Amino acid sequence: MILEVAILNVKEGLSKDFEANFKIAEKIISSMKGYISHQLKKCIEEENKYILLVNWETLEDHEIGFRKSSEYQEWKNLLHHFYEPFPTVEHYK
């Protein structure tokens, strides 16, 4: 199992919109091959900061299966405009 970790810094004042869009986007990611589970946690100390944790069966399920899919384009359209700066994604085993 691979854990994807992303720190998400959402532009000021857009947290509620981000959370609403994420509720739609999580249906996309959870339908992908190799997806196991995910958690989105809101930071206590910084209002516009979140951590996204996604468990995948393999690294390829995330990097190739998801990121090169048409569903990823939907995910991107729903979420990427909220981030400043754009998040770095890391993987752990």
Residue, then its C-alpha position, 0 to 999 in steps of 0.5 A: m500500500i502507498l500513502e499519498v500525502a499533500i499539504l493543501n494551502v487554500k487561497e484566503g477566503l475560499s475554504k468553504d468553496f474548496e470544501a464543497n468542491f472537494k465533496i464532489a471531487e472525492k467521489i471521483i477519486s474514490s471510484m478509481k482503480g487502486y484507490i483504498s481510502h482517503q482523509l482530508k483534515k483541516c489544520i487547527e493552527e492555520e485556517n486555510k490549510y489542509i492535509l490530504l491523505v490517500n491510500w493507493e494499492t500501488l504508486e502506479d495506480h495514483e501516478i498513471g491510473f489516476r493522473k493520466s485519466s479523464e477523471y483527473q481532468e475533472w478533479k483538476n477543474l474542481l480543485h486546482h484553482f484553490y491552491e496557492p502555492f500548488p501543493t507538493v505531493e509525496h508518497y510513503k510506503 
